[in-house]
Amino acid sequence: MSSAGSTKAIVAALAANGGIAVAKFTGYLITGSAAMLAEAVHSVVDTSNQSLLLFGQRAAAKAPDVLHPFGHGRSRYFWSFVVALVLFSLGSMFALYEGYEKLRHPVELSSPVVAIVILAVAIALETYSFRTALAASRPLKGASSWWRFVRNSRNPELPVVLLEDTAALIGLVFALTAVGLSVLTGNPVWDAVGTLAIGALLGVVAVFLMVEMHSLLIGEGATPAEDQAIRAAVEGTDNLTRLIHLRTQYLGPDEMLVAGKIAVRPDLDVAGVAATIDAAEANIRAVVSAGCVIYLEPDLDRTPVPDSSKQKG
């Protein structure tokens, strides 16, 4: 789960949203469209969010220290959670407030053609960012659906960028529709309705991201497929008779803690036990793409053996 792909997606989104924000603010100053202003603020928020994601990656790259012996990998989860908070508090709340104000006091649009052209260009740029995020996500997604990837990915940045870009594209369609309906009907209330729709959309995405990032932040274990592969790798190790129990947790997107108790053959000497543990660790690393911190505790298999004398003939 290398961060190289997610970094490329973040940089592409950062560049696209920076340019889009300037264009949208220009469009708002010319047209006075509330939906355009909401989208401009949305792009500024997204640009800030991508900067936070890059900062999180940099913080996570710090070497382990006495206070953080397992490293700083979860910094990426923390800053992704902050991104969700910023998207909700600034993006969603501002759009809802602006839409409410324009609903109470509608303002006629001026030069709506300018707004339509800018929104069309923004859709093209946002599509480029979205396709970059899709390309970076496909190697991690594998055969699973996009929904399952967003829910199960231990890489926080790619789901964040994917959902941000999806919300941005839908928001642009809302803004374009709002401006178009305002022009066709001569009623500026549609502009306010579009702004409210953008605010509601950002709020839903932000809350979803907060829930997902909170789960990663407090610690998620291996995915079901990874758990099954780890168990099979351990149980297939020579001289190991049983996997007694297994616990896993992601220390960051690129590193997993694997801890377990294993039963070994009772006739093994110390060197044999050590060799069995080494072999089990090697088998685990062969099936898990993330880096692993592994602790395996050897034990004797104390599974009760059925008393054959008590079985009925």
MOSULVEN-V775685 format. One record per backbone hydrogen bond with DSSP energy under -0.5 kcal/mol. CO is the residue of the C=O (numbers start at 1). NH is the residue of the N-H. E is the energy in kcal/mol with one decimal. If there is no record, write none. Layout:
BEGIN
[[CO | NH | E] [CO | NH | E]]
END
This chain:
BEGIN
[[3 | 7 | -2.5] [4 | 8 | -2.0] [5 | 9 | -2.0] [6 | 10 | -2.4] [7 | 11 | -2.6] [8 | 12 | -2.2] [9 | 13 | -2.2] [10 | 14 | -2.7] [11 | 15 | -2.5] [12 | 16 | -2.3] [13 | 17 | -2.7] [14 | 18 | -2.0] [15 | 19 | -1.8] [16 | 20 | -2.4] [17 | 21 | -2.5] [18 | 22 | -1.6] [19 | 23 | -2.0] [20 | 24 | -2.8] [21 | 25 | -2.4] [22 | 26 | -2.0] [23 | 27 | -2.3] [24 | 28 | -2.6] [25 | 29 | -2.3] [26 | 30 | -1.6] [27 | 31 | -2.7] [28 | 32 | -3.0] [31 | 110 | -2.0] [33 | 37 | -1.9] [34 | 38 | -2.8] [35 | 39 | -2.2] [36 | 40 | -2.2] [37 | 41 | -2.7] [38 | 42 | -2.3] [39 | 43 | -2.3] [40 | 44 | -2.1] [41 | 45 | -2.8] [42 | 46 | -2.5] [43 | 47 | -2.4] [44 | 48 | -2.4] [45 | 49 | -2.6] [46 | 50 | -2.4] [47 | 51 | -1.6] [48 | 52 | -2.0] [49 | 53 | -2.3] [50 | 54 | -2.1] [51 | 55 | -2.1] [52 | 56 | -2.4] [53 | 57 | -2.0] [54 | 58 | -2.0] [55 | 59 | -2.5] [56 | 60 | -2.2] [57 | 61 | -1.0] [58 | 61 | -0.5] [59 | 62 | -1.3] [60 | 72 | -0.6] [62 | 72 | -0.7] [68 | 65 | -1.3] [68 | 71 | -2.0] [72 | 75 | -2.2] [73 | 76 | -1.4] [74 | 78 | -2.3] [75 | 79 | -2.6] [76 | 80 | -1.3] [77 | 81 | -1.9] [78 | 82 | -2.1] [79 | 83 | -1.9] [80 | 84 | -1.7] [81 | 85 | -1.9] [82 | 86 | -2.7] [83 | 87 | -2.7] [84 | 88 | -1.9] [85 | 89 | -3.2] [86 | 90 | -2.6] [86 | 91 | -1.2] [87 | 92 | -2.1] [88 | 93 | -1.8] [90 | 94 | -1.3] [91 | 95 | -1.9] [92 | 96 | -2.5] [93 | 97 | -2.3] [94 | 98 | -3.0] [95 | 99 | -2.5] [96 | 100 | -2.2] [97 | 101 | -2.4] [98 | 102 | -2.3] [99 | 103 | -1.8] [100 | 104 | -1.9] [101 | 105 | -2.5] [111 | 114 | -1.0] [111 | 115 | -1.0] [112 | 116 | -2.2] [113 | 117 | -2.4] [114 | 118 | -2.4] [115 | 119 | -2.5] [116 | 120 | -2.1] [117 | 121 | -2.2] [118 | 122 | -2.5] [119 | 123 | -2.1] [120 | 124 | -1.7] [121 | 125 | -2.2] [122 | 126 | -2.8] [123 | 127 | -2.1] [124 | 128 | -1.6] [125 | 129 | -1.9] [126 | 130 | -2.5] [127 | 131 | -2.6] [128 | 132 | -1.9] [129 | 133 | -2.0] [130 | 134 | -2.2] [131 | 135 | -2.3] [132 | 136 | -2.0] [133 | 137 | -1.5] [134 | 138 | -1.8] [135 | 139 | -0.6] [137 | 140 | -0.8] [137 | 141 | -2.4] [138 | 142 | -2.1] [141 | 144 | -1.5] [145 | 149 | -2.2] [146 | 150 | -2.5] [147 | 151 | -2.0] [148 | 152 | -2.7] [149 | 153 | -2.4] [154 | 156 | -0.7] [155 | 159 | -0.8] [156 | 160 | -1.6] [157 | 161 | -3.0] [158 | 162 | -2.8] [159 | 163 | -2.6] [160 | 164 | -2.6] [161 | 165 | -2.8] [162 | 166 | -2.3] [163 | 167 | -2.8] [164 | 168 | -2.5] [165 | 169 | -2.6] [166 | 170 | -2.4] [167 | 171 | -2.8] [168 | 172 | -2.3] [169 | 173 | -1.8] [170 | 174 | -2.4] [171 | 175 | -2.7] [172 | 176 | -2.8] [173 | 177 | -2.6] [174 | 178 | -2.7] [175 | 179 | -2.6] [176 | 180 | -2.4] [177 | 181 | -2.8] [178 | 182 | -2.1] [179 | 183 | -2.0] [180 | 184 | -2.7] [181 | 185 | -2.6] [182 | 186 | -1.3] [186 | 188 | -0.6] [187 | 190 | -1.3] [188 | 191 | -0.9] [188 | 192 | -1.0] [189 | 193 | -2.3] [190 | 194 | -2.5] [191 | 195 | -1.7] [192 | 196 | -2.3] [193 | 197 | -2.2] [194 | 198 | -2.1] [195 | 199 | -2.2] [196 | 200 | -2.5] [197 | 201 | -2.4] [198 | 202 | -2.5] [199 | 203 | -2.0] [200 | 204 | -2.2] [201 | 205 | -2.3] [202 | 206 | -2.6] [203 | 207 | -2.4] [204 | 208 | -2.2] [205 | 209 | -2.5] [206 | 210 | -2.4] [207 | 211 | -2.2] [208 | 212 | -2.2] [209 | 213 | -3.0] [210 | 214 | -2.2] [211 | 215 | -1.7] [212 | 216 | -1.8] [213 | 217 | -2.6] [214 | 218 | -2.0] [215 | 219 | -0.7] [220 | 250 | -3.2] [223 | 227 | -3.1] [224 | 228 | -2.2] [225 | 229 | -2.1] [226 | 230 | -2.7] [227 | 231 | -2.5] [228 | 232 | -2.2] [229 | 233 | -2.2] [230 | 234 | -2.5] [231 | 235 | -2.8] [232 | 236 | -1.3] [234 | 237 | -1.7] [237 | 240 | -1.5] [239 | 241 | -0.6] [239 | 265 | -1.8] [242 | 244 | -0.8] [242 | 263 | -3.3] [245 | 261 | -2.0] [247 | 259 | -3.0] [249 | 251 | -0.5] [249 | 257 | -3.6] [252 | 255 | -1.3] [254 | 291 | -2.4] [255 | 251 | -2.0] [255 | 252 | -1.3] [256 | 258 | -0.5] [256 | 293 | -2.8] [257 | 249 | -1.9] [258 | 295 | -2.8] [259 | 247 | -3.3] [260 | 297 | -3.0] [261 | 244 | -2.0] [261 | 245 | -1.3] [262 | 264 | -0.5] [262 | 299 | -2.1] [263 | 241 | -2.1] [263 | 242 | -1.4] [264 | 301 | -0.5] [265 | 268 | -1.5] [269 | 273 | -2.4] [270 | 274 | -2.4] [271 | 275 | -2.2] [272 | 276 | -2.1] [273 | 277 | -2.3] [274 | 278 | -2.4] [275 | 279 | -2.2] [276 | 280 | -2.3] [277 | 281 | -2.5] [278 | 282 | -2.2] [279 | 283 | -2.2] [280 | 284 | -2.1] [281 | 285 | -2.4] [282 | 286 | -1.3] [283 | 287 | -0.7] [284 | 287 | -1.2] [284 | 288 | -1.0] [291 | 256 | -3.2] [292 | 294 | -0.6] [293 | 258 | -3.0] [295 | 260 | -2.2] [295 | 297 | -0.5] [296 | 298 | -0.6] [297 | 262 | -2.5] [299 | 264 | -2.4] [300 | 302 | -0.9] [304 | 306 | -0.5] [306 | 308 | -0.8] [307 | 310 | -1.4] [308 | 311 | -1.0]]
END
